[in-house]
Amino acid sequence: MKKSRIIAAVSATLILLTGCSSPNREHIKEPVEPVVNEVPNDLTITGAEMASNEWYQEMCDEILQFKSTCVVHTRITNQDVKKALAHLPSDHPEIFWLGKRYSASTVTDGSKVKLGLLDGLEEDDIPGMAAKLDEKVNDIVSKAPSGSTYDKILYVHDYIADNTKYDYAGAKSDDPGLYHTSYGCLVDGSAVCEGYAEAFTLIMNKLGIESGICTGSNHAWNYVKVDGKYYWLDVTWDDLDSHATGYQAEHTYFLVNSDMLLRSRNIDWTQGYFPECNSIDENYYVKNGAYFKTYDRDEVISYIESCADKKHCEFMFADYETYKTALYDLFDDNKVYKASNVNPDSMKYLREDNMFAININF
């Protein structure tokens, strides 16, 4: 699922921001204070249990050999296969070719599992496509920075956001397709949220960085481990489709904690793994001096001016009231034009009310 954002620009149909007039406060839609959703009390954590099942490992090994029919040495049901396939994207995001059809039947030594392919794919096509995906991943990994875990995660996040077009038609379709997979994201350059999330975890696996996929509110995103702490990351919602909007990838959902994440979504009650994400030590805004606990106009203006050599500037506030105060002062009262690098005739800004974040395009 792709999230919509509020974008203001110099346009007759959008919010008018010029140095010659002072828009009334009604020109800026007041942000609604978000509610932090709760993690379900009956959240079922089954990822470790699934990974410990020998039959699951047997099935995965067969699938990775491009087999659509395999025998496992345990009696299992269709429901068991359904649960296994739900965990497969986090464990093996390189598997892109399976569709929705599956069945399990009893045989002498256990069970025979039959798995359908995505419509339009033939078994003979899969090895070549898998090699192409692997080549693409290896190329991305070879260009990753040699610095910190943070630097590597930032590189992969930005690469995916800048090189993937969100597939709106695929999002509206009930049919499975490559746009739900890492292949669609990395090779075809077109995906929905599952594809973004699988691509991110696939590259993290290659880099040796722990990562996985979480779902909720008809959406998929990632968790990732940095220096012993877990964080949430949502590449899909940080992808502003720069080719269409003129915005570069933002970092609103780059290494956030659970309180921040749960302002915008609920969690599915069945999850492979739901880590405790309590830190913002590695959050993009915190790391870059763009996280403001109070609103000091001169401090924020100074930060905006520090972005003069960039095409855009993004910053975040710690709470709703501080964000609201900043929004009105900067854009209702036009104080943003005190920044020497802000041109009233070309500036656009994008606001993320759930995250108390603002992104300015110069």
N, C-alpha and C positions, 0 to 999 in steps of 0.2 A: 504494500500500500504506500502511495506517495502522499506526503503531507503538503497541504497548501499553506502558503505564508502570505503575509500582508506586505506588499511592495508599494512604495510611494515613489513618484517620479514627477518631473515637469511634464504634465500632460493634461489635456482638458478633461480626460476621463478618470484621472487618478488624483491623488492629493497634490495640490499645487503648493510648491515651496519656492519662493523667490525672495530676494533681498529687498524687494520694493514693497512688499506687503506683509502684514502680520496676520496669518490665518487665525480665525477663531478656533477655540479649543474643540468645537464640534467637528472640525475637519479631520481630527485624529480620533479614530475609534478607540474608545477607552479599553485598555486591556482588562480581561476578566481574570481575576486571581485563580490560578489553577488549583485543583484538588489533587493531593497525592493519593493515588490508588494503593490499596493494600494487596500484599501477596496473599493468595488464597490459603486459608487454614488447612485445606485438604490437598495442598500441592503434593503431587506424587513424583518423587525423585526416583527414577528407574534406570538411569543411564548406567550406573555402576553395576547394577544387577544384570542388565542386558549384556554388558561387556564381558561379564564373567561366565556367561552361558557358552558352553563349547559349541552347541549347535549354531549359535549366532556367528561365532568366529568361522565355523565351517562354511556357513552360507556366504559370509563376506568374502572368504578366500575364493569360493567358486565364482562369485559375481565378478571379482577382480580379474578372473581369467576369461571374462566375457561370456560366461555361461548363463543362459536364461532358465535352465532346469538343473537342479542340483539335489543331491541326497544328503540329508543330515542324519546323524546316528542318535536321534532322539524323537520321540513321538510329540509332534507339535500340531497346533491348530491354526486355522486362518487368522484367528485373533492374535496369536503369537507372531505370525508373520507381519501383521499390520503394525504391531508395536515395534518390531525390529526395523521395519522400513521407516518409521517415524524418527528413529535414532540414527539411521544410516547417514544422513547429510552431515551431521557433526563429526561422526567417526570417519567417514570416507566421502568428503565433498568432491572427490575426483570422479565418483560414479554419477554420471549424468544421463544415462540411457534408459533408465527404468520408468515405466508408465504406472498407471494406477491398478492394473490387473495383476492379481496374484492368487495362488491357491496352494494348499498343503494337503497332501493325501498320505495315508498310511501305507508303508511298504514293509517288507520283512525286517530290515535292519533299522528302521526309523521312519522317516518321512521324506516324501518327494515334494520339493518346492518348485513351483512354476511361476516365473515372473515375466510379465508382459513388457515389451519395449514401448518407448514413446512412439506414437503414431508417426509414420513416415520414415522410421529408422529400420534398417535391416541389420541382422547380426554381422554380416560381412563389413558393414560400414564402421562398426564401433572401434575396432583396434586402431584404424587409421585416425579416427577422430580423437581417440584417447591420446595417441602420440602427438597430435597437433596441440591438444590442451597441455600436455606435459611440457612440450617445447615452449609454449607461451609462458607457462609458470616459471620455468627455468630461466627464461630471458628476463622476466620481471625480477626474479630473485637475484640474478647476476648484477643488476643495476641498483640493488638496495644499498643504502649507505652502510658503512662499516662501523658506525658509531653505536649509540645506545639502543636499547630495546625501543624506547620512545621514538627515536628517529626512524627506525625501521617501520614501526606501526604507522607513523605519520606518512611516510613515503607510500606505503601500500594503500592506506586510506585515500590519499589524494590521487594516486594512480587510478584506482577503480572509479572514483567519482568523476575524474576528468576524462576518462576513456570509455564510459558506459552511458548509453542513452536509456532512460527509463522507458519500458515497453508498456505504454498505456493500453494498447489494444490487448496485449497479453494479460494485463491485470483485470480486464473486464471479461475475459474468457474463462469458462469453467474447464476447459480442456488443458491437460498438462502439455508443456512444450519446453524446448530448450531454454526459453527465457526464464524458466524457474531454476536454472542450473548454473554451476560454475562455468560450464562450456559456453552457455549463452552470454554470460557476462564478459568473460575474458577473450573468447575467440570471436564470437559474433558481435560483441560490443553492445548488446541489447539484452536487458534483463528486468525482472521485477525483484522485489525485496529478497526472496529466497535465493535468487541468483547472486545478488550482491553479497549476501551473508555467506553463502557457500564459497564464493570466490575468495573472500577475505580469509576464511578459516583455512582453505586449501593453501594459500600462500603462507599464512602463519605456520602451518605444519611444516612446510618446506624450510622455513627460517628457524624452526625449532622453538617457536613461541607458542605457549599454551593458549588455545582459543576454542570457542564453540559457538553454537547457535541457540538462540532462545526465540520463542514465539508468543504472540498474544495480540489481541485486537486486530486480527486478520493481517498480521505483519510479522516480519522476521528481522532479527538484528543479531549482534555478536556480543560476547564477553571476551576479554583478553586479560592475560596476567602480565603485570609489569613490576619487576623488583619485589616479588612476593605478595603483591596486592592485586585484587581483581577490579576491573572497570568495565563499564558498558560502552559500546560503540555502535553507532548506526550510520553506516555509509550511505544508505539509500536516502535518508532524510538530510544528509549533508550534501547530497548531489543536487545542485540547483539547475542542472541542464544548461550549462554555460553557453552552449551553442544557441539556445533559444532565449535565455534571459539576460545574457551579458554578465552574469555573476559567475565568479569562480566558486569552486567548492568551498563551503564554509566548514566550521569545526564546532558547531553548536552541540553536537552529540559525540564529541571526541573525548573519550575517557571520562565519563561522568559517573556519579554514584547512583545508588538506587533511588534515593529521594528525588533526585533530578529527573531520572528516567521515568519514574512512575507518575509524574505529572501528566504524561501524554499517552499512557497506555495501561492496559491490564495484562496480566500474565496468564497464559493457558495453564489449567490445573495439572496437566501432564507435561512434565519437563524432564529432559535427560539430565540436566544439571542446572541448578540455579545458585550461583555463587554469591557470597556476601560481598557487596561492593559498597564500601563505606568511605572510601578515600577520594579526595580530589587533588591529591598531591601532584599527579601527572596530567591533570586536566589541561587542555590546550590554553585556555585563557589564564589560568593560574601560572603556567609555565612562561607565558609571554607578557606578563604584567598587564593583562587586559581584564582582570577580574576585580570589580570594584565593590567593596563592602558598604561604602557610603557614596553619595553623589556630591562630588566637588567639581563644579563646572570647569574650573581652570585645569584641574588634573585630567579630566576627560578630554578637553580640547587639546591639551598638550599631547595626550596619547594619539588623538586623531592626526595631529600634525606630524607625529613620529612615523606615520604610515605614508608620508608623502611620496616615497619612492615605490609604492605599491599601487595596484589598481583598486584595492578595496581595503577597508578597515573594519574589523569585527571586535566586539567587546561584550562583556556580560556583567550583570549585576547580581548581587548575592541574594536579594529578596524582592518581593513584588513591589513594596512601597518605594524602595529606592529606584527600581526600574521605572515605575510609573512617573515619579518625580523627574527623572532624567528624560523620559520620552516627551513629556510636556515642555520642559525647559528647552531642550535641544530643537524640537521640531514645531511645537506650537508657538513658542516664543522666538524661534529662529536663532537661538544662540549658537547653533551648530555652525553658522556662517562666520563666527569669530575665528574658526580654524582657517589658517591662511591657505590651506590646500583644498578647500571646499568651494566649488563653483556653483552658484545658485542656478545656473542655466543647464547644468548637466548632472547634478547630483541625484542619485536615487538611494533610497534606503530600504532595507528589508528588516522586519521585526519578527522575532520569535517569542510570542507572549508566554508560552509555556516554560521557556527556558530563560526568560529575562535577558535576551540577547538582541543585539542590533548589529547589522552588517551594512556598511555604507560603501557604495560604489562611486568612485570619483569620476 
